[in-house]
Amino acid sequence: MMMDEDIEQASLMSFNDRPRAFPNMRGKTYNPLIFRILRKLNGRVLMILLLFCFGAIFYMGASTSPIIVFVFTVCIFSFLLSVYLTKWVLAKDEGPPEMVQISDAIRDGAEGFFRTQYSTISKMAILLAFVILCIYLFRNLTPQQEAAGLGRAMSAYITVAAFLLGALCSGIAGYVGMWVSVRANVRVSSAARRSAREALQIAVRAGGFSALVVVGMAVIGIAILYSTFYVWLGVDSPGGMNVTDLPLLLVGYGFGASFVALFAQLGGGIYTKGADVGADLVGKVEQGIPEDDPRNPAVIADLVGDNVGDCAARGADLFESIAAEIISAMILGGTMAKKCKIEDPSGFILFPLVVHSFDLVISSIGILSIKGTRDASVKSPVEDPMAVLQKGYSLTIILAVLTFGASTRWLLYTEQAPSAWFNFALCGLVGIITAYVFVWISKYYTDYKHEPVRTLALASSTGHGTNIIAGVSLGLESTALPVLAISVAIISAYWLGNTSGLVDENGIPTGGLFGTAVATMGMLSTAAYVLTMDMFGPIADNAGGIVEMSQQPESVREITDLLDAVGNTTKATTKGFAIGSAALASFLLFSAYMDEVSAFANLPFKEVDIAIPEVFVGGLLGSMLIFLFSAWACAAVGRTAQEVVNEVRRQFIERPGIMDYKEKPDYSRCVAIVASAALREMIKPGVLAIASPIVVGLVFRILGYYTGQPLLGAKVVASMLMFATVCGILMALFLNTAGGAWDNAKKYIETGALGGKGSEAHKAAVTGDTVGDPFKDTAGPSIHVLIKMLATITLVMAPVFL
C-alpha cells in the first residue's frame, strides 16, 4: 500500500482543544544496580577498568585462537555502533509536553514491572543453580572428563557458573530491549507529526540498537566462556582436556538463557495480553471508544505491556535462541571433528561464533541502509514501510550469502575432504533460503494485502462466530507450508553434509548432523536484522498509543496506524522465523543429548524405538505437555483480563465523568492489577515446563533399574523431547499465525473496508482479535521457548536419567 502525500507530511497545526486527561505517574527513573555503580565511578577510573577488561578478554582470546580474537573485535565494534544508534535516537525531540508525560508513565510502569519480575526470576534461578550443583556433585563423569582430571566438584562449579552467566546475560538482553523501547516510542510519535519515513527510521534504529546488543552479547558471552575454560583448564595441553570435548561444558549457559527467556516470555505475555484484552473488551466493545483512548483506565497498562511483553521478552527469547544454536553446533562440530580425526578442529568448533559475528556486520549495514530522508522535489507517494524494511532484509540476505560462503572456506576447509567446505556452504544457503521462505509464508498469512487476511475480514461481516471459525481454519492451514519448508531443509542439509566427503575411521560418512547445524546457522545468519524488525512492531504500537492519548491530529494517527499495521506483520513474520530456527536448533540439541547420554553411559545410543511401550508413553507425555502448557498460559491471560475488565467497569460506573473528560481514570490501579496477576500466573506453567522432563526421567530411570533396562529413563526423555518438539512447532505456528491474522483483519477493516470502525464487521473483528491476543503474544511465543528449554534442560540433566 502506498501512502498519500498528506499522510507523509502530517500537518503541525493545533488540534482540538477539548479537555484532556493524562496520567501523572512519573516517579524516579529506575536503573539496575550495576548501572548505578558505573555512573558513580570517576571517568578515568571507569576508562582504566574498561581497558583492563578489554585487555584481559583479548589476552584470553589470543591464548585460545586467532578466531576468538576476530570474534571479540567484531562484537566490540558492534557495541560501539549500538552506542552511536542510541545517541542518534535519543537526540530526536520528544514532542509536546502531553506526549512526554504519557511516555514517562509508560516508562515507569515498564521499569517497575521489569524490576519486580526479574527479582522473582533471579530467586528461582539461584534455587535451580543450587539444585544443579547438588546433582553434579553426585553424578558420574564421562571417561573423557576423568582422563582430563576434571573432578565432580570442578564440573559442578563450571556448570553452575555457566548457568548463572547465561541467566544474567539473558536478563540483560531483556532489559536492553525494554530500555530502548520506552525511550524511542515518544520520539517516533513526535516524528510522525512531520514525516512517516522519519518515524520509520527512528523505530528501526531503536530496534537495531537492541538487536546488535542482544546478538553481540550472546556471541561474546559464549566466546569469553569458551576462552576462559580453554586457558583455565589447559585444553590441548599434555594431560589436559581435548578441545573437542570443551563445548559440552557450555550447556549450562544455554540452559540459563532458556530459563530466563521462558519466564520473561510468560510473565511479559500474560501482562501485555491481560491488559490488552481487558482494555479492548470494555473500551472498544462496551463503551465504543477508540483504541488507546485516554479515557480507558487500562490504556497505560496496555502500552506498558507492549514493552515488557514484546520488547523485553523477545530480547531474552532471541538471545536464548542464538545461544542454544551456537552451543549445539559447537558440540556437533567437535564431535564430528573427533570422529574424523581432523588435525585442527578449532575451525569446526568456532564456526558458529564467526557466522554470528558476520551477522552483526551485515545486519548493521541493513539497518543503516534505511534512510529517513528523500528528495523533497519528488511528489510521488512514499514507499510502503513494509517494502522499505523488505529492501533492507533483502540486502542483508545477499550479504549473508557472501559472508557465509567466505566463512566456510576459511574455517571448514580440510585436506581430508577438500570440497567439504562447499557442501557446507550449500547447507548454509539452504538455511538462508528457509529463513526467507518462512518470513514470506508468515507475511502471506498475516499481512492484509494478501488474500487469507482479507478473507478473514470478509468473514467478520457475517458475525462473530464466522470470524472465529475463519481465523481458526486459517491458523490450522498455515502450519502446512512451514512444515514442508523445515522438512526439505533438514533432509537437504543432512544429505549435503553426508556427501561432504568427511568419514570416520570405518569409512562411514559423519557430516550429516553437522550439515543440519550449518543450515541452522544459515537460518540465523541474519538474526540481528530480524530482531530489528521484531522490535519495530511494539515501538510503533506504543507510538500510536501515545498519539491517540495525546489527541494529535487524525493525519498523525494515520501514519502511526500504518506503521502499527506493518509492525503487526513484522512481529508475526519474526515469530515464524523464530519457530523455524527453534525446530532446527531442537533437532541439533536432541542429537547432542543422545551423544552425551552415550558418553556418560559408555553405551551406544543411536536411536529411540517408540515401539517400546514406555518410550511411546514418553512421547504421549511430551505431546500432552505442549497442550497443557498452552492451556495454562491462555487461561492465565483470561483470568488477568477478567480482573482488568472488572476494574475498568468499576471506574466507568463510579466515575461517570471519565467519558466527558471531567474525571481522570486511575491508570495506576490497572497497572498494579496486571503486574500482580502476571507475576502470580507465570509460576505454574513455568514450573510445569522445568519439572516435567526431570520427573519423567527419574521415574522411568527407577523403573528401568528394576526391569533391567539401563537406558530406559534417557530413552523415555528422548521420546518426550521428540514428540514435544513436533507438537510444539505445529501448535506455535497455529497460535502465532491465527493471532496475527485476526489482529490484521481488524486493522484492515479499520482502514475503511467493510464499513470501517464501529461497523458490525469491525465489532466481530475485535472479538477475533481479542481471542487471538493470548495466542500470538503469550502461548505461541512461550511454546517455542519451551521447546528449546526442554532440549537444554535434558542436555544438562542427562546424568540424572542414567
Residue, then its C-alpha position, 0 to 999 in steps of 0.5 A: m500500500m502506498m501512502d498519500e502525500d498528506i499522510e507523509q507530511a502530517s500537518l503541525m497545526s493545533f488540534n482540538d482543544r477539548p479537555r484532556a486527561f493524562p496520567n501523572m505517574r512519573g516517579k524516579t527513573y529506575n536503573p539496575l544496580i550495576f548501572r548505578i555503580l558505573r555512573k558513580l565511578n570517576g571517568r578515568v577510573l571507569m576508562i582504566l577498568l574498561l581497558f583492563c577488561f578489554g585487555a584481559i578478554f583479548y589476552m584470553g582470546a589470543s591464548t585460545s585462537p586467532i578466531i576468538v580474537f576476530v570474534f571479540t573485535v567484531c562484537i566490540f565494534s558492534f557495541l560501539l555502533s549500538v552506542y552511536l544508534t542510541k545517541w542518534v535516537l535519543a537526540k530526536d525531540e520528544g514532542p509536546p509536553e502531553m506526549v512526554q508525560i504519557s511516555d514517562a508513565i509508560r516508562d515507569g510502569a515498564e521499569g517497575f514491572f521489569r524490576t519486580q519480575y526479574s527479582t522473582i526470576s533471579k530467586m528461582a534461578i539461584l534455587l535451580a543453580f543450587v539444585i544443579l550443583c547438588i546433582y553434579l556433585f553426585r553424578n558420574l563423569t564421562p571417561q573423557q572428563e576423568a582422563a582430563g582430571l576434571g573432578r565432580a566438584m570442578s564440573a559442578y562449579i563450571t556448570v553452575a557458573a555457566f548457568l548463572l552467566g547465561a541467566l544474567c546475560s539473558g536478563i540483560a538482553g531483556y532489559v536492553g530491549m525494554w530500555v530502548s523501547v520506552r525511550a524511542n516510542v515518544r520520539v517516533s510519535s513526535a516524528a510522525r507529526r512531520s514525516a512517516r519515513e522519519a518515524l520509520q527510521i527512528a523505530v528501526r534504529a531503536g530496534g537495531f540498537s537492541a538487536l546488535v546488543v542482544v546478538g553481540m552479547a550472546v556471541i561474546g558471552i559464549a566466546i569469553l566462556y569458551s576462552t576462559f575454560y580453554v586457558w583455565l583448564g589447559v585444553d590441548s595441553p599434555g594431560g589436559m582436556n581435548v578441545t573437542d570435548l570443551p563445548l559440552l561444558l557450555v550447556g549450562y549457559g544455554f540452559g540459563a538463557s532458556f530459563v530466563a527467556l521462558f519466564a520473561q516470555l510468560g510473565g511479559g505475555i500474560y501482562t501485555k495480553g491481560a491488559d490488552v484484552g481487558a482494555d479492548l473488551v470494555g473500551k472498544v466493545e462496551q463503551g465504543i471508544p477508540e483504541d488507546d483512548p485516554r479515557n480507558p483506565a487500562v490504556i497505560a497498562d496496555l502500552v506498558g505491556d507492549n514493552v515488557g511483553d514484546c520488547a523485553a521478552r523477545g530480547a531474552d527469547l532471541f538471545e536464548s535462541i542464538a545461544a542454544e544454536i551456537i552451543s549445539a553446533m559447537i558440540l556437533g562440530g567437535t564431535m564430528a571433528k573427533k570422529c574424523k580425526i581432523e588435525d585442527p578442529s578449532g575451525f569446526i568448533l568456532f564456526p558458529l561464533v564467526v557466522h554470528s559475528f558476520d551477522l552483526v556486520i551485515s545486519s548493521i549495514g541493513i539497518l543503516s541502509i534505511k534512510g529517513t530522508r528523500d528528495a523533497s522535489v519528488k511528489s510521488p507517494v512514499e514507499d510502503p514501510m513494509a517494502v522499505l524494511q523488505k529492501g533492507y532484509s533483502l540486502t542483508i540476505i545477499l550479504a549473508v550469502l557472501t559472508f557465509g560462503a567466505s566463512t566456510r572456506w576459511l574455517l571448514y576447509t580440510e585436506q581430508a575432504p577438500s570440497a567439504w567446505f562447499n557442501f557446507a556452504l550449500c547447507g548454509l544457503v539452504g538455511i538462508i533460503t528457509a529463513y526467507v521462505f518462512v518470513w514470506i509464508s508468515k507475511y502471506y498469512t498475516d499481512y492484509k494485502h494478501e488474500p487469507v487476511r482479507t478473507l478473514a475480514l470478509a468473514s467478520s461481516t457475517g458475525h462473530g462466530t464466522n470470524i472465529i471459525a475463519g481465523v481458526s481454519l486459517g491458523l490450522e492451514s498455515t502450519a502446512l507450508p512451514v512444515l514442508a519448508i523445515s522438512v526439505a531443509i533438514i533432509s537437504a542439509y543432512w544429505l549435503g553434509n553426508t556427501s561432504g566427503l568427511v568419514d570416520e575411521n570405518g569409512i562411514p560418512t559423519g557430516g550429516l548432523f553437522g550439515t543440519a547445524v550449518a543450515t541452522m546457522g544459515m537460518l540465523s545468519t541474519a538474526a540481528y536484522v530480524l530482531t530489528m524488525d521484531m522490535f519495530g512492531p511494539i515501538a510503533d504500537n506504543a507510538g500510536g498509543i501515545v498519539e491517540m492519548s495525546q489527541q494529535p491530529e487524525s493525519v498523525r494517527e494515520i501514519t502511526d496506524l500504518l506503521d502499527a499495521v506493518g509492525n503487526t506483520t513484522k512481529a508475526t513474520t519474526k515469530g515464524f522465523a523464530i519457530g523455524s530456527a527453534a525446530l532446527a536448533s531442537f533437532l541439533l540439541f536432541s542429537a547432542y543429548m543422545d551423544e552425551v547420554s552415550a558418553f556418560a553411559n559408555l553405551p551406544f545410543k543411536e536411536v529411540d524405538i517408540a515401539i517400546p511401550e514406555v518410550f511411546v508413553g514418553g512421547l504421549l507425555g511430551s505431546m500432552l505437555i505442549f497442550l497443557f502448557s498452552a492451556w495454562a498460559c491462555a487461561a492465565v491471560g483470561r483470568t488477568a483480563q477478567e480482573v482488568v475488565n472488572e476494574v475498568r467497569r468499576q471506574f466507568i460506573e463510579r466515575p461517570g465523568i471519565m467519558d466527558y473528560k471531567e474525571k481522570p481514570d486511575y491508570s495506576r490501579c490497572v497497572a498494579i492489577v496486571a503486574s500482580a496477576a502476571l507475576r502470580e500466573m507465570i509460576k505454574p506453567g513455568v514450573l510445569a515446563i522445568a519439572s516435567p522432563i526431570v520427573v519423567g526421567l527419574v521415574f522411568r530411570i527407577l523403573g528401568y533399574y528394576t526391569g533391567q533396562p539401563l537406558l530406559g529413563a534417557k530413552v523415555v526423555a528422548s521420546m518426550l523431547m521428540f514428540a514435544t518438539v513436533c507438537g510444539i512447532l505445529m501448535a506455535l505456528f497455529l497460535n502465532t499465525a491465527g493471532g496475527a491474522w485476526d489482529n490484521a483483519k481488524k486493522y484492515i477493516e479499520t482502514g475503511a473496508l467493510g464499513g470501517k470502525g464501529s461497523e458490525a464487521h469491525k465489532a466481530a473483528v475485535t472479538g477475533d482479535t481479542v481471542g487471538d491476543p493470548f495466542k500470538d503474544t503469550a502461548g505461541p511465543s512461550i511454546h517455542v521457548l519451551i521447546k528449546m528449554l526442554a532440549t537444554i534442560t535434558l542436555v544438562m540433566a542427562p546424568v540424572f536419567l542414567 
